[in-house]
Amino acid sequence: MKTVLEIIGLLVYANLLEYAIHRWMLHGWLWKQHSGHHNDSSHTVLFVHNLRGALLATLLIGGNALLWAPLGWLPLAVFAFYYFVMLEAVHLLIHRFHLEGHHMVHHADLKEGNWNVWLPIGDWLAGTKI
């Protein structure tokens, strides 16, 4: 049971990190880079569409690892890494196959909500689910 609770905790943590990055970074000071994604539906990746994005993703994941590893929470850092790899893959599939749902509502007229891509835990908690 402890392992199940740990996995749920890791998922919630990574999901809230995704929410914060998308809401306050990608739609904030990184909007110039991210806006291309909203203007062109074939531009499907969140971070790694150029060298700057690859470096930013590396810094975010590496920073996460450095933050938690000294506390003995290396699994949290590893989980966050795989979560974001999976997030990019799911995001690609949503756009490539035009899957309607939570994320595409965010794209409709740049709605101010639905910041999570595929699992809206952060949106539910923050009251931003449209």
A tleap script that builds the chain and sets N, CA, C and O, in Angstrom:
source leaprc.protein.ff14SB
mol = sequence {
  NMET LYS THR VAL LEU GLU ILE ILE GLY LEU
  LEU VAL TYR ALA ASN LEU LEU GLU TYR ALA
  ILE HIE ARG TRP MET LEU HIE GLY TRP LEU
  TRP LYS GLN HIE SER GLY HIE HIE ASN ASP
  SER SER HIE THR VAL LEU PHE VAL HIE ASN
  LEU ARG GLY ALA LEU LEU ALA THR LEU LEU
  ILE GLY GLY ASN ALA LEU LEU TRP ALA PRO
  LEU GLY TRP LEU PRO LEU ALA VAL PHE ALA
  PHE TYR TYR PHE VAL MET LEU GLU ALA VAL
  HIE LEU LEU ILE HIE ARG PHE HIE LEU GLU
  GLY HIE HIE MET VAL HIE HIE ALA ASP LEU
  LYS GLU GLY ASN TRP ASN VAL TRP LEU PRO
  ILE GLY ASP TRP LEU ALA GLY THR LYS CILE
}
set mol.1.N position { 0.828 -1.204 0.000 }
set mol.1.CA position { 0.000 0.000 0.000 }
set mol.1.C position { 0.869 1.263 0.000 }
set mol.1.O position { 0.526 2.266 -0.627 }
set mol.2.N position { 2.008 1.197 0.719 }
set mol.2.CA position { 2.890 2.359 0.776 }
set mol.2.C position { 3.383 2.735 -0.620 }
set mol.2.O position { 3.448 3.918 -0.954 }
set mol.3.N position { 3.728 1.743 -1.438 }
set mol.3.CA position { 4.224 2.008 -2.791 }
set mol.3.C position { 3.151 2.664 -3.653 }
set mol.3.O position { 3.453 3.564 -4.437 }
set mol.4.N position { 1.912 2.228 -3.518 }
set mol.4.CA position { 0.807 2.818 -4.279 }
set mol.4.C position { 0.642 4.284 -3.900 }
set mol.4.O position { 0.458 5.131 -4.775 }
set mol.5.N position { 0.704 4.592 -2.619 }
set mol.5.CA position { 0.582 5.979 -2.165 }
set mol.5.C position { 1.758 6.826 -2.647 }
set mol.5.O position { 1.585 7.992 -3.004 }
set mol.6.N position { 2.955 6.234 -2.656 }
set mol.6.CA position { 4.124 6.955 -3.159 }
set mol.6.C position { 3.970 7.270 -4.645 }
set mol.6.O position { 4.289 8.376 -5.082 }
set mol.7.N position { 3.487 6.314 -5.412 }
set mol.7.CA position { 3.300 6.534 -6.855 }
set mol.7.C position { 2.251 7.613 -7.085 }
set mol.7.O position { 2.430 8.472 -7.948 }
set mol.8.N position { 1.169 7.580 -6.331 }
set mol.8.CA position { 0.133 8.615 -6.451 }
set mol.8.C position { 0.716 9.978 -6.092 }
set mol.8.O position { 0.454 10.965 -6.780 }
set mol.9.N position { 1.499 10.038 -5.028 }
set mol.9.CA position { 2.141 11.291 -4.621 }
set mol.9.C position { 3.085 11.819 -5.691 }
set mol.9.O position { 3.112 13.020 -5.959 }
set mol.10.N position { 3.858 10.930 -6.302 }
set mol.10.CA position { 4.777 11.324 -7.369 }
set mol.10.C position { 3.997 11.859 -8.571 }
set mol.10.O position { 4.387 12.860 -9.173 }
set mol.11.N position { 2.908 11.197 -8.914 }
set mol.11.CA position { 2.087 11.628 -10.045 }
set mol.11.C position { 1.496 13.009 -9.791 }
set mol.11.O position { 1.515 13.864 -10.677 }
set mol.12.N position { 0.977 13.232 -8.599 }
set mol.12.CA position { 0.399 14.538 -8.268 }
set mol.12.C position { 1.478 15.620 -8.300 }
set mol.12.O position { 1.249 16.705 -8.836 }
set mol.13.N position { 2.639 15.336 -7.737 }
set mol.13.CA position { 3.736 16.309 -7.754 }
set mol.13.C position { 4.109 16.692 -9.184 }
set mol.13.O position { 4.169 17.877 -9.514 }
set mol.14.N position { 4.362 15.692 -10.035 }
set mol.14.CA position { 4.765 15.961 -11.418 }
set mol.14.C position { 3.656 16.696 -12.160 }
set mol.14.O position { 3.938 17.575 -12.974 }
set mol.15.N position { 2.402 16.351 -11.891 }
set mol.15.CA position { 1.273 17.005 -12.546 }
set mol.15.C position { 1.185 18.473 -12.151 }
set mol.15.O position { 0.924 19.325 -13.001 }
set mol.16.N position { 1.397 18.778 -10.887 }
set mol.16.CA position { 1.369 20.172 -10.438 }
set mol.16.C position { 2.549 20.953 -11.010 }
set mol.16.O position { 2.426 22.145 -11.294 }
set mol.17.N position { 3.688 20.291 -11.179 }
set mol.17.CA position { 4.835 20.923 -11.823 }
set mol.17.C position { 4.511 21.239 -13.279 }
set mol.17.O position { 4.830 22.323 -13.765 }
set mol.18.N position { 3.880 20.298 -13.974 }
set mol.18.CA position { 3.443 20.531 -15.358 }
set mol.18.C position { 2.506 21.736 -15.421 }
set mol.18.O position { 2.666 22.610 -16.272 }
set mol.19.N position { 1.530 21.776 -14.517 }
set mol.19.CA position { 0.549 22.864 -14.466 }
set mol.19.C position { 1.259 24.215 -14.305 }
set mol.19.O position { 0.989 25.162 -15.044 }
set mol.20.N position { 2.158 24.286 -13.338 }
set mol.20.CA position { 2.862 25.544 -13.049 }
set mol.20.C position { 3.734 25.983 -14.218 }
set mol.20.O position { 3.763 27.165 -14.561 }
set mol.21.N position { 4.437 25.050 -14.826 }
set mol.21.CA position { 5.304 25.387 -15.954 }
set mol.21.C position { 4.471 25.919 -17.121 }
set mol.21.O position { 4.813 26.936 -17.724 }
set mol.22.N position { 3.389 25.230 -17.429 }
set mol.22.CA position { 2.573 25.655 -18.565 }
set mol.22.C position { 1.883 26.989 -18.289 }
set mol.22.O position { 1.852 27.868 -19.151 }
set mol.23.N position { 1.336 27.135 -17.099 }
set mol.23.CA position { 0.571 28.350 -16.802 }
set mol.23.C position { 1.453 29.584 -16.641 }
set mol.23.O position { 1.181 30.625 -17.239 }
set mol.24.N position { 2.502 29.471 -15.840 }
set mol.24.CA position { 3.255 30.667 -15.479 }
set mol.24.C position { 4.561 30.866 -16.249 }
set mol.24.O position { 5.087 31.978 -16.292 }
set mol.25.N position { 5.087 29.807 -16.852 }
set mol.25.CA position { 6.305 29.975 -17.647 }
set mol.25.C position { 5.979 30.056 -19.139 }
set mol.25.O position { 6.327 31.031 -19.805 }
set mol.26.N position { 5.304 29.017 -19.661 }
set mol.26.CA position { 5.038 28.985 -21.102 }
set mol.26.C position { 4.048 30.062 -21.528 }
set mol.26.O position { 4.133 30.584 -22.639 }
set mol.27.N position { 3.113 30.391 -20.651 }
set mol.27.CA position { 2.176 31.474 -20.967 }
set mol.27.C position { 2.582 32.765 -20.258 }
set mol.27.O position { 1.783 33.695 -20.143 }
set mol.28.N position { 3.803 32.815 -19.793 }
set mol.28.CA position { 4.368 33.994 -19.155 }
set mol.28.C position { 5.600 34.433 -19.915 }
set mol.28.O position { 5.512 34.841 -21.073 }
set mol.29.N position { 6.753 34.351 -19.263 }
set mol.29.CA position { 7.973 34.878 -19.853 }
set mol.29.C position { 8.491 34.061 -21.035 }
set mol.29.O position { 9.378 34.529 -21.748 }
set mol.30.N position { 7.966 32.853 -21.267 }
set mol.30.CA position { 8.364 32.061 -22.432 }
set mol.30.C position { 7.286 32.051 -23.521 }
set mol.30.O position { 7.302 31.210 -24.420 }
set mol.31.N position { 6.348 33.006 -23.421 }
set mol.31.CA position { 5.240 33.026 -24.364 }
set mol.31.C position { 5.710 33.164 -25.811 }
set mol.31.O position { 5.121 32.551 -26.701 }
set mol.32.N position { 6.737 33.940 -26.065 }
set mol.32.CA position { 7.202 34.140 -27.442 }
set mol.32.C position { 7.539 32.796 -28.096 }
set mol.32.O position { 7.192 32.566 -29.254 }
set mol.33.N position { 8.203 31.924 -27.367 }
set mol.33.CA position { 8.543 30.614 -27.906 }
set mol.33.C position { 7.313 29.704 -27.959 }
set mol.33.O position { 7.129 28.973 -28.932 }
set mol.34.N position { 6.485 29.743 -26.940 }
set mol.34.CA position { 5.344 28.835 -26.836 }
set mol.34.C position { 4.202 29.232 -27.777 }
set mol.34.O position { 3.416 28.378 -28.187 }
set mol.35.N position { 4.105 30.508 -28.120 }
set mol.35.CA position { 2.990 30.962 -28.951 }
set mol.35.C position { 2.989 30.294 -30.323 }
set mol.35.O position { 1.931 30.131 -30.930 }
set mol.36.N position { 4.163 29.908 -30.815 }
set mol.36.CA position { 4.226 29.191 -32.081 }
set mol.36.C position { 3.419 27.912 -32.034 }
set mol.36.O position { 2.823 27.503 -33.031 }
set mol.37.N position { 3.403 27.284 -30.874 }
set mol.37.CA position { 2.622 26.064 -30.679 }
set mol.37.C position { 1.129 26.357 -30.797 }
set mol.37.O position { 0.382 25.551 -31.351 }
set mol.38.N position { 0.700 27.479 -30.290 }
set mol.38.CA position { -0.722 27.834 -30.367 }
set mol.38.C position { -1.116 28.325 -31.756 }
set mol.38.O position { -2.272 28.182 -32.155 }
set mol.39.N position { -0.185 28.893 -32.488 }
set mol.39.CA position { -0.471 29.426 -33.817 }
set mol.39.C position { -0.388 28.386 -34.923 }
set mol.39.O position { -0.932 28.596 -36.007 }
set mol.40.N position { 0.283 27.266 -34.668 }
set mol.40.CA position { 0.478 26.241 -35.685 }
set mol.40.C position { 0.246 24.872 -35.059 }
set mol.40.O position { 1.058 24.402 -34.262 }
set mol.41.N position { -0.866 24.233 -35.424 }
set mol.41.CA position { -1.222 22.963 -34.789 }
set mol.41.C position { -0.235 21.839 -35.094 }
set mol.41.O position { -0.245 20.817 -34.408 }
set mol.42.N position { 0.611 22.002 -36.099 }
set mol.42.CA position { 1.606 20.969 -36.379 }
set mol.42.C position { 2.833 21.109 -35.483 }
set mol.42.O position { 3.667 20.204 -35.425 }
set mol.43.N position { 2.947 22.225 -34.790 }
set mol.43.CA position { 4.039 22.490 -33.844 }
set mol.43.C position { 3.610 21.878 -32.505 }
set mol.43.O position { 2.990 22.550 -31.681 }
set mol.44.N position { 3.940 20.613 -32.298 }
set mol.44.CA position { 3.298 19.855 -31.222 }
set mol.44.C position { 4.093 19.687 -29.944 }
set mol.44.O position { 3.522 19.280 -28.933 }
set mol.45.N position { 5.372 19.977 -29.941 }
set mol.45.CA position { 6.145 19.756 -28.719 }
set mol.45.C position { 6.025 20.949 -27.782 }
set mol.45.O position { 5.835 22.083 -28.222 }
set mol.46.N position { 6.137 20.682 -26.497 }
set mol.46.CA position { 6.031 21.748 -25.507 }
set mol.46.C position { 7.371 22.440 -25.289 }
set mol.46.O position { 7.425 23.669 -25.234 }
set mol.47.N position { 8.445 21.680 -25.165 }
set mol.47.CA position { 9.745 22.251 -24.838 }
set mol.47.C position { 10.765 22.127 -25.948 }
set mol.47.O position { 11.333 23.127 -26.386 }
set mol.48.N position { 10.999 20.924 -26.401 }
set mol.48.CA position { 12.203 20.617 -27.154 }
set mol.48.C position { 12.004 20.833 -28.655 }
set mol.48.O position { 12.192 19.911 -29.448 }
set mol.49.N position { 11.626 22.043 -29.039 }
set mol.49.CA position { 11.486 22.361 -30.450 }
set mol.49.C position { 12.702 23.100 -30.985 }
set mol.49.O position { 12.794 23.364 -32.184 }
set mol.50.N position { 13.633 23.432 -30.103 }
set mol.50.CA position { 14.892 24.043 -30.527 }
set mol.50.C position { 15.910 23.864 -29.398 }
set mol.50.O position { 15.594 23.291 -28.356 }
set mol.51.N position { 17.109 24.350 -29.608 }
set mol.51.CA position { 18.168 24.179 -28.612 }
set mol.51.C position { 17.798 24.846 -27.285 }
set mol.51.O position { 18.040 24.283 -26.217 }
set mol.52.N position { 17.218 26.032 -27.351 }
set mol.52.CA position { 16.830 26.727 -26.114 }
set mol.52.C position { 15.810 25.903 -25.321 }
set mol.52.O position { 15.897 25.807 -24.097 }
set mol.53.N position { 14.849 25.314 -26.027 }
set mol.53.CA position { 13.843 24.475 -25.362 }
set mol.53.C position { 14.470 23.237 -24.740 }
set mol.53.O position { 14.110 22.840 -23.632 }
set mol.54.N position { 15.409 22.630 -25.458 }
set mol.54.CA position { 16.091 21.448 -24.922 }
set mol.54.C position { 16.879 21.810 -23.667 }
set mol.54.O position { 16.878 21.059 -22.692 }
set mol.55.N position { 17.551 22.960 -23.690 }
set mol.55.CA position { 18.307 23.402 -22.515 }
set mol.55.C position { 17.376 23.717 -21.345 }
set mol.55.O position { 17.671 23.370 -20.201 }
set mol.56.N position { 16.261 24.370 -21.632 }
set mol.56.CA position { 15.306 24.690 -20.577 }
set mol.56.C position { 14.743 23.428 -19.948 }
set mol.56.O position { 14.657 23.328 -18.724 }
set mol.57.N position { 14.358 22.460 -20.778 }
set mol.57.CA position { 13.833 21.200 -20.250 }
set mol.57.C position { 14.881 20.504 -19.394 }
set mol.57.O position { 14.565 19.969 -18.331 }
set mol.58.N position { 16.126 20.511 -19.855 }
set mol.58.CA position { 17.215 19.902 -19.093 }
set mol.58.C position { 17.408 20.604 -17.758 }
set mol.58.O position { 17.597 19.953 -16.730 }
set mol.59.N position { 17.359 21.934 -17.772 }
set mol.59.CA position { 17.504 22.692 -16.522 }
set mol.59.C position { 16.346 22.417 -15.560 }
set mol.59.O position { 16.565 22.264 -14.359 }
set mol.60.N position { 15.142 22.356 -16.068 }
set mol.60.CA position { 13.984 22.101 -15.203 }
set mol.60.C position { 14.064 20.716 -14.573 }
set mol.60.O position { 13.866 20.559 -13.369 }
set mol.61.N position { 14.355 19.722 -15.395 }
set mol.61.CA position { 14.428 18.350 -14.883 }
set mol.61.C position { 15.655 18.189 -13.988 }
set mol.61.O position { 15.577 17.568 -12.928 }
set mol.62.N position { 16.796 18.751 -14.419 }
set mol.62.CA position { 18.004 18.684 -13.595 }
set mol.62.C position { 17.846 19.438 -12.296 }
set mol.62.O position { 18.298 18.977 -11.247 }
set mol.63.N position { 17.202 20.608 -12.356 }
set mol.63.CA position { 16.938 21.378 -11.137 }
set mol.63.C position { 16.042 20.615 -10.189 }
set mol.63.O position { 16.245 20.640 -8.975 }
set mol.64.N position { 15.056 19.942 -10.737 }
set mol.64.CA position { 14.176 19.113 -9.927 }
set mol.64.C position { 14.974 18.000 -9.236 }
set mol.64.O position { 14.781 17.730 -8.051 }
set mol.65.N position { 15.866 17.363 -9.991 }
set mol.65.CA position { 16.687 16.291 -9.430 }
set mol.65.C position { 17.591 16.822 -8.319 }
set mol.65.O position { 17.724 16.194 -7.268 }
set mol.66.N position { 18.208 17.976 -8.553 }
set mol.66.CA position { 19.088 18.565 -7.535 }
set mol.66.C position { 18.305 18.974 -6.283 }
set mol.66.O position { 18.808 18.877 -5.164 }
set mol.67.N position { 17.084 19.425 -6.489 }
set mol.67.CA position { 16.250 19.848 -5.363 }
set mol.67.C position { 15.900 18.686 -4.442 }
set mol.67.O position { 15.965 18.818 -3.220 }
set mol.68.N position { 15.531 17.554 -5.023 }
set mol.68.CA position { 15.019 16.442 -4.224 }
set mol.68.C position { 16.045 15.375 -3.881 }
set mol.68.O position { 15.886 14.693 -2.869 }
set mol.69.N position { 17.083 15.205 -4.676 }
set mol.69.CA position { 18.055 14.132 -4.448 }
set mol.69.C position { 18.731 14.193 -3.074 }
set mol.69.O position { 18.892 13.148 -2.445 }
set mol.70.N position { 19.138 15.386 -2.576 }
set mol.70.CA position { 19.780 15.418 -1.258 }
set mol.70.C position { 18.866 14.934 -0.124 }
set mol.70.O position { 19.344 14.521 0.932 }
set mol.71.N position { 17.577 14.988 -0.349 }
set mol.71.CA position { 16.636 14.524 0.665 }
set mol.71.C position { 16.381 13.022 0.546 }
set mol.71.O position { 15.564 12.460 1.276 }
set mol.72.N position { 17.089 12.383 -0.381 }
set mol.72.CA position { 16.896 10.954 -0.582 }
set mol.72.C position { 15.701 10.650 -1.459 }
set mol.72.O position { 15.210 9.522 -1.488 }
set mol.73.N position { 15.235 11.658 -2.173 }
set mol.73.CA position { 14.043 11.485 -3.002 }
set mol.73.C position { 14.401 11.424 -4.475 }
set mol.73.O position { 13.712 12.008 -5.311 }
set mol.74.N position { 15.478 10.718 -4.797 }
set mol.74.CA position { 15.859 10.564 -6.187 }
set mol.74.C position { 14.718 9.970 -7.020 }
set mol.74.O position { 14.553 10.357 -8.177 }
set mol.75.N position { 13.930 9.047 -6.470 }
set mol.75.CA position { 12.811 8.530 -7.271 }
set mol.75.C position { 11.865 9.639 -7.753 }
set mol.75.O position { 11.288 9.531 -8.835 }
set mol.76.N position { 11.706 10.683 -6.969 }
set mol.76.CA position { 10.851 11.794 -7.376 }
set mol.76.C position { 11.424 12.480 -8.616 }
set mol.76.O position { 10.690 12.795 -9.553 }
set mol.77.N position { 12.718 12.706 -8.614 }
set mol.77.CA position { 13.363 13.347 -9.762 }
set mol.77.C position { 13.279 12.460 -10.997 }
set mol.77.O position { 13.003 12.946 -12.094 }
set mol.78.N position { 13.513 11.175 -10.827 }
set mol.78.CA position { 13.444 10.241 -11.955 }
set mol.78.C position { 12.016 10.175 -12.484 }
set mol.78.O position { 11.798 10.184 -13.696 }
set mol.79.N position { 11.049 10.109 -11.584 }
set mol.79.CA position { 9.649 10.063 -11.995 }
set mol.79.C position { 9.276 11.320 -12.768 }
set mol.79.O position { 8.605 11.237 -13.797 }
set mol.80.N position { 9.702 12.483 -12.287 }
set mol.80.CA position { 9.402 13.740 -12.978 }
set mol.80.C position { 9.995 13.723 -14.388 }
set mol.80.O position { 9.362 14.202 -15.330 }
set mol.81.N position { 11.192 13.181 -14.540 }
set mol.81.CA position { 11.809 13.079 -15.862 }
set mol.81.C position { 10.936 12.242 -16.787 }
set mol.81.O position { 10.605 12.680 -17.889 }
set mol.82.N position { 10.563 11.054 -16.354 }
set mol.82.CA position { 9.751 10.182 -17.205 }
set mol.82.C position { 8.364 10.759 -17.438 }
set mol.82.O position { 7.785 10.575 -18.509 }
set mol.83.N position { 7.832 11.447 -16.453 }
set mol.83.CA position { 6.531 12.090 -16.620 }
set mol.83.C position { 6.584 13.093 -17.763 }
set mol.83.O position { 5.677 13.130 -18.594 }
set mol.84.N position { 7.631 13.903 -17.817 }
set mol.84.CA position { 7.733 14.915 -18.867 }
set mol.84.C position { 8.045 14.303 -20.231 }
set mol.84.O position { 7.612 14.838 -21.251 }
set mol.85.N position { 8.787 13.195 -20.274 }
set mol.85.CA position { 8.982 12.484 -21.541 }
set mol.85.C position { 7.634 11.969 -22.021 }
set mol.85.O position { 7.293 12.120 -23.194 }
set mol.86.N position { 6.861 11.360 -21.119 }
set mol.86.CA position { 5.534 10.860 -21.456 }
set mol.86.C position { 4.612 12.010 -21.847 }
set mol.86.O position { 3.822 11.878 -22.782 }
set mol.87.N position { 4.704 13.135 -21.141 }
set mol.87.CA position { 3.871 14.298 -21.432 }
set mol.87.C position { 4.091 14.772 -22.868 }
set mol.87.O position { 3.127 15.067 -23.575 }
set mol.88.N position { 5.341 14.848 -23.302 }
set mol.88.CA position { 5.635 15.260 -24.673 }
set mol.88.C position { 5.015 14.268 -25.667 }
set mol.88.O position { 4.448 14.682 -26.678 }
set mol.89.N position { 5.119 12.962 -25.384 }
set mol.89.CA position { 4.573 11.951 -26.298 }
set mol.89.C position { 3.044 12.042 -26.370 }
set mol.89.O position { 2.473 11.999 -27.459 }
set mol.90.N position { 2.386 12.168 -25.222 }
set mol.90.CA position { 0.921 12.283 -25.202 }
set mol.90.C position { 0.490 13.558 -25.924 }
set mol.90.O position { -0.473 13.545 -26.691 }
set mol.91.N position { 1.190 14.638 -25.682 }
set mol.91.CA position { 0.877 15.917 -26.311 }
set mol.91.C position { 0.983 15.803 -27.839 }
set mol.91.O position { 0.135 16.319 -28.567 }
set mol.92.N position { 2.019 15.132 -28.307 }
set mol.92.CA position { 2.196 14.911 -29.741 }
set mol.92.C position { 1.003 14.136 -30.305 }
set mol.92.O position { 0.461 14.509 -31.345 }
set mol.93.N position { 0.592 13.068 -29.630 }
set mol.93.CA position { -0.530 12.258 -30.107 }
set mol.93.C position { -1.837 13.053 -30.138 }
set mol.93.O position { -2.621 12.922 -31.078 }
set mol.94.N position { -2.073 13.876 -29.114 }
set mol.94.CA position { -3.284 14.690 -29.065 }
set mol.94.C position { -3.372 15.578 -30.301 }
set mol.94.O position { -4.427 15.679 -30.927 }
set mol.95.N position { -2.261 16.218 -30.646 }
set mol.95.CA position { -2.270 17.131 -31.785 }
set mol.95.C position { -2.232 16.406 -33.129 }
set mol.95.O position { -2.930 16.808 -34.060 }
set mol.96.N position { -1.446 15.366 -33.245 }
set mol.96.CA position { -1.329 14.653 -34.520 }
set mol.96.C position { -2.637 14.004 -34.930 }
set mol.96.O position { -2.977 13.977 -36.113 }
set mol.97.N position { -3.380 13.477 -33.947 }
set mol.97.CA position { -4.625 12.779 -34.260 }
set mol.97.C position { -5.856 13.621 -33.941 }
set mol.97.O position { -6.981 13.122 -33.955 }
set mol.98.N position { -5.632 14.904 -33.654 }
set mol.98.CA position { -6.723 15.857 -33.398 }
set mol.98.C position { -7.718 15.309 -32.379 }
set mol.98.O position { -8.929 15.337 -32.600 }
set mol.99.N position { -7.195 14.814 -31.266 }
set mol.99.CA position { -8.044 14.249 -30.222 }
set mol.99.C position { -8.708 15.377 -29.440 }
set mol.99.O position { -8.035 16.204 -28.826 }
set mol.100.N position { -10.004 15.395 -29.472 }
set mol.100.CA position { -10.754 16.422 -28.751 }
set mol.100.C position { -10.668 16.146 -27.259 }
set mol.100.O position { -10.452 15.006 -26.846 }
set mol.101.N position { -10.831 17.153 -26.478 }
set mol.101.CA position { -10.834 16.952 -25.038 }
set mol.101.C position { -10.195 18.105 -24.304 }
set mol.101.O position { -10.082 19.218 -24.818 }
set mol.102.N position { -9.781 17.810 -23.093 }
set mol.102.CA position { -9.279 18.790 -22.146 }
set mol.102.C position { -8.247 19.746 -22.756 }
set mol.102.O position { -8.420 20.963 -22.687 }
set mol.103.N position { -7.197 19.219 -23.339 }
set mol.103.CA position { -6.108 20.066 -23.838 }
set mol.103.C position { -6.546 20.936 -25.011 }
set mol.103.O position { -6.149 22.098 -25.099 }
set mol.104.N position { -7.350 20.396 -25.901 }
set mol.104.CA position { -7.750 21.167 -27.073 }
set mol.104.C position { -8.678 22.321 -26.707 }
set mol.104.O position { -8.729 23.318 -27.427 }
set mol.105.N position { -9.410 22.206 -25.608 }
set mol.105.CA position { -10.218 23.333 -25.129 }
set mol.105.C position { -9.297 24.499 -24.773 }
set mol.105.O position { -9.641 25.656 -25.016 }
set mol.106.N position { -8.142 24.205 -24.204 }
set mol.106.CA position { -7.150 25.233 -23.873 }
set mol.106.C position { -6.723 25.987 -25.131 }
set mol.106.O position { -6.499 27.197 -25.092 }
set mol.107.N position { -6.612 25.273 -26.234 }
set mol.107.CA position { -6.174 25.894 -27.487 }
set mol.107.C position { -7.254 26.733 -28.152 }
set mol.107.O position { -6.938 27.622 -28.942 }
set mol.108.N position { -8.506 26.474 -27.853 }
set mol.108.CA position { -9.607 27.202 -28.497 }
set mol.108.C position { -9.609 28.649 -28.017 }
set mol.108.O position { -9.959 28.931 -26.871 }
set mol.109.N position { -9.223 29.548 -28.885 }
set mol.109.CA position { -9.200 30.985 -28.567 }
set mol.109.C position { -8.361 31.303 -27.340 }
set mol.109.O position { -8.682 32.226 -26.592 }
set mol.110.N position { -7.288 30.547 -27.126 }
set mol.110.CA position { -6.391 30.754 -25.983 }
set mol.110.C position { -7.142 30.873 -24.665 }
set mol.110.O position { -7.011 31.867 -23.951 }
set mol.111.N position { -7.909 29.877 -24.359 }
set mol.111.CA position { -8.673 29.861 -23.112 }
set mol.111.C position { -7.721 29.929 -21.922 }
set mol.111.O position { -6.650 29.323 -21.932 }
set mol.112.N position { -8.120 30.659 -20.921 }
set mol.112.CA position { -7.318 30.800 -19.696 }
set mol.112.C position { -7.697 29.690 -18.723 }
set mol.112.O position { -8.332 29.933 -17.697 }
set mol.113.N position { -7.312 28.518 -19.049 }
set mol.113.CA position { -7.585 27.359 -18.209 }
set mol.113.C position { -7.123 26.110 -18.921 }
set mol.113.O position { -6.529 26.170 -19.997 }
set mol.114.N position { -7.405 24.973 -18.303 }
set mol.114.CA position { -6.976 23.684 -18.838 }
set mol.114.C position { -5.472 23.685 -19.126 }
set mol.114.O position { -5.034 23.362 -20.230 }
set mol.115.N position { -4.712 24.048 -18.126 }
set mol.115.CA position { -3.258 24.150 -18.267 }
set mol.115.C position { -2.586 22.782 -18.309 }
set mol.115.O position { -1.548 22.630 -18.954 }
set mol.116.N position { -3.155 21.788 -17.637 }
set mol.116.CA position { -2.620 20.435 -17.752 }
set mol.116.C position { -2.911 19.912 -19.150 }
set mol.116.O position { -3.918 20.278 -19.757 }
set mol.117.N position { -2.036 19.062 -19.659 }
set mol.117.CA position { -2.202 18.554 -21.013 }
set mol.117.C position { -3.147 17.363 -21.053 }
set mol.117.O position { -4.059 17.339 -21.879 }
set mol.118.N position { -2.957 16.379 -20.188 }
set mol.118.CA position { -3.754 15.160 -20.326 }
set mol.118.C position { -4.447 14.712 -19.045 }
set mol.118.O position { -5.449 14.001 -19.122 }
set mol.119.N position { -3.971 15.089 -17.905 }
set mol.119.CA position { -4.594 14.677 -16.642 }
set mol.119.C position { -4.767 15.939 -15.792 }
set mol.119.O position { -3.794 16.431 -15.221 }
set mol.120.N position { -5.990 16.469 -15.699 }
set mol.120.CA position { -6.197 17.806 -15.125 }
set mol.120.C position { -6.247 17.894 -13.593 }
set mol.120.O position { -7.141 18.537 -13.043 }
set mol.121.N position { -5.317 17.270 -12.919 }
set mol.121.CA position { -5.280 17.347 -11.455 }
set mol.121.C position { -5.038 18.793 -11.024 }
set mol.121.O position { -5.773 19.318 -10.188 }
set mol.122.N position { -4.017 19.439 -11.583 }
set mol.122.CA position { -3.710 20.829 -11.237 }
set mol.122.C position { -4.884 21.737 -11.544 }
set mol.122.O position { -5.203 22.626 -10.754 }
set mol.123.N position { -5.533 21.527 -12.683 }
set mol.123.CA position { -6.692 22.350 -13.052 }
set mol.123.C position { -7.858 22.156 -12.081 }
set mol.123.O position { -8.541 23.116 -11.725 }
set mol.124.N position { -8.078 20.927 -11.661 }
set mol.124.CA position { -9.147 20.680 -10.679 }
set mol.124.C position { -8.844 21.398 -9.365 }
set mol.124.O position { -9.705 22.066 -8.793 }
set mol.125.N position { -7.603 21.247 -8.900 }
set mol.125.CA position { -7.244 21.861 -7.619 }
set mol.125.C position { -7.260 23.389 -7.657 }
set mol.125.O position { -7.630 24.035 -6.677 }
set mol.126.N position { -6.856 23.961 -8.792 }
set mol.126.CA position { -6.794 25.431 -8.914 }
set mol.126.C position { -8.110 26.041 -9.401 }
set mol.126.O position { -8.242 27.264 -9.450 }
set mol.127.N position { -9.071 25.211 -9.755 }
set mol.127.CA position { -10.336 25.724 -10.259 }
set mol.127.C position { -10.233 26.325 -11.656 }
set mol.127.O position { -11.000 27.222 -12.006 }
set mol.128.N position { -9.283 25.832 -12.459 }
set mol.128.CA position { -9.096 26.376 -13.811 }
set mol.128.C position { -9.505 25.383 -14.895 }
set mol.128.O position { -9.178 25.576 -16.066 }
set mol.129.N position { -10.214 24.327 -14.515 }
set mol.129.CA position { -10.707 23.380 -15.519 }
set mol.129.C position { -11.917 23.988 -16.208 }
set mol.129.O position { -12.889 24.383 -15.563 }
set mol.130.N position { -11.838 24.054 -17.536 }
set mol.130.CA position { -12.936 24.636 -18.328 }
set mol.130.C position { -13.869 23.516 -18.759 }
set mol.130.O position { -14.865 23.769 -19.436 }
savepdb mol mol.pdb
quit
